[in-house]
Each structure stands twice: as C-alpha cells, then as structure tokens.
Amino acid sequence: MRALITSGAQSPSTGRGWLTGVTGHPPRSSAPDPDTELRGETKPAESPGAAESRDWGELQHRLLFERNPHPMMVFERGSLRILAVSDAAARAYGYSREEFTSMTVRDLIPVDEMEEFDELQRSLAPVEELGVVEMIQRRHLRKDGSEIEVEITSDNLELGGRQCRLLVLQDVTERERVADELAQARERQRASEERYRTIFERNPQPMVLYDRETLQIVAVSEAMVEHYGYTREEFASMTIKDLLRTEDVARLLAFIAAHPDGTRPSDGLSETEGEGYPSNHRLKDGTIIDVEITSTNLDLDGRPCRIALMNDVTLRNRIAAEAMVARDQAVEASNAKSAFLANVSHEVRTPMNGVIGMTELLLETDLTEEQREYAVHVARSGEQMLSVINDILDLSKIESGHLELELEEFDLGAAVRQTCDSASTLAATKGLTLEIAVDEGVPPRLRGDARRLQQVLLNLLTNAVKFTATGSISVRVEATARSEAKTAISIAVTDSGIGIAADALDRVFDPFTQADASTTRVYGGTGLGLAIVRELVELMDGSITAASEPGRGSTFRFDVEMDNVAAADAAPAGKAEEESATFESAPSVLIAEDNPVNQIVAERMLERCGCTAQVVSDGLAAVEAWRTGRYDLVLMDCQMPHLDGYEATAQIRRLEGANRTPIIAMTAHALAGDRQRCLDAGMDDYLSKPLRHADLRAAITRWAVDRLARADSVQASPVQ
C-alpha cells in the first residue's frame, strides 16, 4: 500500500490513467488493469514491479467513479458500446458489469423512442466536441423490462484516443410520478373549482357570496346579474346593504349585531327570532321585490363569507294575498249563504210546522170522509214540500262540507223495515206491492249512521214508487263480506217502472238532473234526490250503481261497510221511545214560542201526550216563568224576540241548583251545526220543526220520566 501511495501518478489532463487500458496499448505490468476490470475483461498478469508503479491517483479516480452514489456510465461515441458503469448504475438497471460491457447505449432505449434516438445520434455524429449537456430527460429500459425516467448530464471523455461520453444518470421516476400525480390533483382541483363555479354562476336562482364582516359582495351568479340588473363590476363595488330599501338597512345591521355568528332565519330560527331580518330587496331600476333567503356560512381562503340564495317570491306572495282575499270572500259568501239558508229554513219551517202540525191534529179529530180526504191531501202536500226543503238543505250541507255522520249502534233489519213501512203507504195508493228480503247473514246489530242510511233507502224507494205505474218494488239486503271488525252490506232497490236509457244512466246522480227532461212535467221533482243519495253513500265510504232497461225497470244498489258490534257489547233494543209513555202524574211543560200557530200546535200535541203546558212568547218571559214556577220540562224555541232561546237557556243554567231542568230545543233551524249549538248552549235535546207527535212523545219520555221519578226524593226549588 505504501508503494501505491508513493508511486508517481499521471495527471488526469493527459487523457491517460485508470481507464487507459481500453485503448489497446500494451500493459505496463502484470497487475490487473482497472479499466479492463470495468469492462469485465481479463488481461495478462503484470510483473510485480509494474504493479508497484500503478498510480495512486488512477485508483482514486476509479473508486470515485465506481462508488459514486449516482448511476454513471461511459460509452464510445462511434459504436455506442458501453465501456464502464458504476455500482449505482448496475443496481439501478439490474445488469451486471459483464452484461453492461456487452451492450450498447441503444439497448437501454425503449422501442417507441428508438427512431428518435437514432436520428439524434446521426445528427450528433459530425460534432466532434459536444461539451457538457445538462438535464436531458429520457426513458430507459431496465433488465426486467420496466421503464425508468432518467435525467442525464453528459460530457466528453477521451480514453486512449477514443471519443467517449461520460453519463451521470439520475432516476427521476418517483419524482415524475409525484409530479404527475400533483399535476393530476391540480387538474382535478381546477376542474372541481370550475364545476362548482359553473354551478354557482349558472344556478337558475340568484346567488350571492359576500364577506360576513364587511358585507362586501365577493361573487354573484348570472341569474343575480340578470334578475337584479347590475353588472358584475357594479356588484363587486357593492355591499349587501345596497340591495335593501333605505329603511331596512338599520334592521339588517341590528339583526347581524344580534347574531354575530352569521346565523340567519334560514338556519332554523323561529318566526319570532327571524322577525328583524329584511325580506325586501331593491332592483337596479328601483323595483321592490319580496325575497325568501336561504343562506349558510362559508370560509373562503380563510375569509369568513356567507353564500345566499335569493328566491323572488313577489309573484307567489301576490297570488297568496289574492288567494287569501278570494278565500275570505268565499268564506264571507259561504257564511252569507249559510245565513240565508238558515233564515230560509227558519222562515219556511215555521209556517210548515203550523201546516203539518195542524193537519196532524186535524186528522186526529172526528171528520167526515170528505173532510178527511181533504186533510190527507193537505198533509201529503205538506210532506212533499218539506221533502223538497230538506233536499235543498241537505245538498247545501254536503257542498259546504258541514254534513257529518252520527255513528251509533242500530238494528239494520229493523231500520230497513221501518223505512219500507213509510214508503208502503205511498206504494199501496198506486196498487204496487213492496217486497222486503233481509239475508240471514246480515248481523243483527251494526254501528253506523242509521238515519242517513234510511234517508238513502227512502229516496230510492220514493223514486221507485214515482216511476213505477204497475207491478212491484223489492228491497234486498245482503252481507257480501265480513271480517272481524267490519261487514260489507249491499242494499238493492228494484222496480218494474219505466226504466232509464243507457246514455242517461251516467247523469242520473247529477244535481238538478233527471233521465228525461219531460219527466219534470210528468212526474215532478227537483232532480236532487239521487244526487243527495250518491253524496250520502260516498260520505259513508260506499258506492252506488244503477242498472236499467227502458220499459223493464231499474235496480239501484249501494254498498257500504259498517262496524260490527260484539254480542257482549250489543245494547238491548229499547222500547221506551217506541211505546207510549205512562205517567203517574202529568208532566208540567213550559213552552217558549213566539209564533201563535206553533204555540197552539205544541200545546195541543203536549195535551195529547198527557202533559200540562204553559206558553210564553219570548226568552225573558221564559226565564221569569221558570223562576216562579215548577216545570218538569222546557220546550225552547231558539229564535225569539227580546231574548233568544240560547241566552234564555244560559240564564236558567246559571240560576238553577243541582236539580237540572231538561230543556229541549224546538227550532226551525235545521242546518249543520244547529244541533251542536243548542247542546253547547246548555240544552239537553233537539227537535227540528215541523214537530212530529211521535218525536215529541219520545223526547218527553226520554227526559220527563226520569225527572218525575226523582221528584219524590228531590224537590225542585227555583232560585228567587
């Protein structure tokens, strides 16, 4: 080692040294030649004396080449033959030194770049001194076929008279991959920003982005520009305050001061909490619009901002306001209609009560056959008029949505037979037979609106009798389906009358319509009966159909579902209302009625029920009579002078003690809600005019019997 250190070394500038063996000059000693080793070649051994004279500097340069951390290689320019490689190059490319020295630089070039590489070599061939070429980036092939990106710095090198190039290689594959991923990420970010910018700018609703602290407008959408009339440049010099009416600016600032976190009404504040936030904006042309704002906080590059969507609701609010006015007008018109119908009902039913009531009383007296015939005709005419009145009132209730079902437990078979009994008299006068068939599968007790079901059936029977000259009418009741909770009931009314043409069947259920216009003259009627029938059936969640053949008759069938009543829950059919009451002492009844004819009707009917009656003409007199007398029952008309029946009842209720006097409304009001209004006023029951003897007797039985039973144990004591 000492000999190597002390031996003379040639200057690197001479071009000779540790790689000179590649020139083909004879060796100077038998020691291994370094440049021969670099090429993987073997030279004849040198003499010991020659080995000792090897230049230390040449060995030093060899170590610097081979151990350099950067891949390095030397190739001959003319043949492109690789002459030497560093350890780092062998590791980077995967070839051994022996493999490298049998290769050319061209072997490292990918096929798709080969043509370009060859063209470059041909263009550089005439150039003798290339000099330093820095940072050339190429793709090279590794032994395993994979590619790497290399950055090449090269310089001239003369070895033993050969023109070579020294390459310093840097594997930049990872760097390029990272750079490519970064570029892709930037492109994705740019595309995302562009996408969201487009979404913001092209949103069909006006949108604005503004600084929460300064209220300076940062960005606006195209719709904002178009709707508000400002350019983007004008918006950029404005604040949110510039969009408000002058009188609203202070309100906005106060609201912002109260909500420094940026909260706005759209963030879920209650109506009260959002009251101070302005809801009007001014356009560039001065137009004031109503706005509905949806907004949220947004940090933009560390800048506290808020993005807001402005919804112009001017038209919607105007339509809503107009709709509200129209609704109020409709309600007012409906109320006026209801008030008119109530007055009509009262004014018509009041004299009808006299006509029907007096006729009923008259028929209970001794009359000649001729007189009885005349009275019967009067009674029938009164009933027909009352039927028309009831139809009109029912249709009005249905149209206004005020008609409600009253569900109660009842015997369907009995209800059907009772209705048929009412129609049988009319059928008998025309010589028609009325047949009733109730299927055995029909439950004995059901829950539904018996009164409305009877009304439907009676209307169908009345129509059948009206349009049938000879033959028969049949009613069939069936249970078509049954579950644990409900039973489907089908009721069909079949007649042998004139029938209905096929093209008229679709409109027979329309109001004021009959199958043939001529029937209005021949048979009479308003055309409301079937319209009401359909509405009532649909109110009961049912359906009705008609089948007919001209000249052979018609069948009207309606289907409804009713709730079942468990046997244990079924109430026994009471007879108290069906039988005449028997009183040990005559009930004392106070009649409050202002119409003289109706006073007579009520008083005479009460006498026939076994009662004693006292009559007063107004509410004040009724209260005073109750204070000074003892009555088991009060019949209270609702519409009277000085003090109406509602207030008179209220005063009696305030004055009486624990012993409550039954008060029964006796009124010509028969619209929806009238019954409930009477009950709310403190009355116990409700009878609509015209009074029926049977209905009055049933009401007295319900209330006076219990009153009389308690009379012996509790003495009524009016408050003085």
HELIX and SHEET records of a PDB file:
HELIX    1   1 ARG A    2  THR A    6  1                                   5    
HELIX    2   2 PRO A   12  THR A   14  5                                   3    
HELIX    3   3 THR A   20  THR A   23  5                                   4    
HELIX    4   4 PRO A   34  LEU A   38  1                                   5    
HELIX    5   5 PRO A   48  GLU A   52  1                                   5    
HELIX    6   6 TRP A   56  GLU A   66  1                                  11    
HELIX    7   7 ASP A   87  TYR A   93  1                                   7    
HELIX    8   8 ARG A   97  PHE A  100  1                                   4    
HELIX    9   9 VAL A  105  LEU A  108  5                                   4    
HELIX   10  10 VAL A  111  LEU A  124  1                                  14    
HELIX   11  11 THR A  173  ARG A  202  1                                  30    
HELIX   12  12 GLU A  222  TYR A  228  1                                   7    
HELIX   13  13 ARG A  232  ALA A  236  1                                   5    
HELIX   14  14 ILE A  240  LEU A  243  5                                   4    
HELIX   15  15 THR A  246  ALA A  258  1                                  13    
HELIX   16  16 PRO A  265  ASP A  267  5                                   3    
HELIX   17  17 THR A  314  LEU A  363  1                                  50    
HELIX   18  18 GLU A  369  SER A  400  1                                  32    
HELIX   19  19 LEU A  412  THR A  429  1                                  18    
HELIX   20  20 ALA A  450  LYS A  466  1                                  17    
HELIX   21  21 ALA A  502  ARG A  507  5                                   6    
HELIX   22  22 THR A  519  VAL A  522  1                                   4    
HELIX   23  23 GLY A  529  LEU A  539  1                                  11    
HELIX   24  24 PRO A  596  ARG A  608  1                                  13    
HELIX   25  25 GLY A  619  THR A  628  1                                  10    
HELIX   26  26 GLY A  645  LEU A  655  1                                  11    
HELIX   27  27 ASP A  674  ASP A  680  1                                   7    
HELIX   28  28 HIS A  693  ALA A  709  1                                  17    
SHEET    1   A 5 ILE A  82  VAL A  85  0                                        
SHEET    2   A 5 MET A  72  GLU A  76 -1                                        
SHEET    3   A 5 ARG A 162  ASP A 171 -1                                        
SHEET    4   A 5 GLU A 147  LEU A 159 -1                                        
SHEET    5   A 5 VAL A 133  LEU A 141 -1                                        
SHEET    1   B 5 ILE A 217  VAL A 220  0                                        
SHEET    2   B 5 MET A 207  ASP A 211 -1                                        
SHEET    3   B 5 ARG A 303  ASP A 312 -1                                        
SHEET    4   B 5 ILE A 288  LEU A 300 -1                                        
SHEET    5   B 5 ASN A 280  ARG A 282 -1                                        
SHEET    1   C 6 GLU A 408  PHE A 410  0                                        
SHEET    2   C 6 LEU A 446  GLY A 448 -1                                        
SHEET    3   C 6 GLY A 553  ASN A 564 -1                                        
SHEET    4   C 6 LYS A 486  ASP A 495 -1                                        
SHEET    5   C 6 SER A 472  ARG A 482 -1                                        
SHEET    6   C 6 THR A 433  VAL A 438  1                                        
SHEET    1   D 4 GLU A 408  PHE A 410  0                                        
SHEET    2   D 4 LEU A 446  GLY A 448 -1                                        
SHEET    3   D 4 GLY A 553  ASN A 564 -1                                        
SHEET    4   D 4 SER A 543  GLU A 549 -1                                        
SHEET    1   E 5 THR A 612  VAL A 616  0                                        
SHEET    2   E 5 SER A 588  ALA A 592  1                                        
SHEET    3   E 5 LEU A 633  MET A 636  1                                        
SHEET    4   E 5 ILE A 663  THR A 667  1                                        
SHEET    5   E 5 ASP A 685  SER A 688  1                                        
END                                                                             
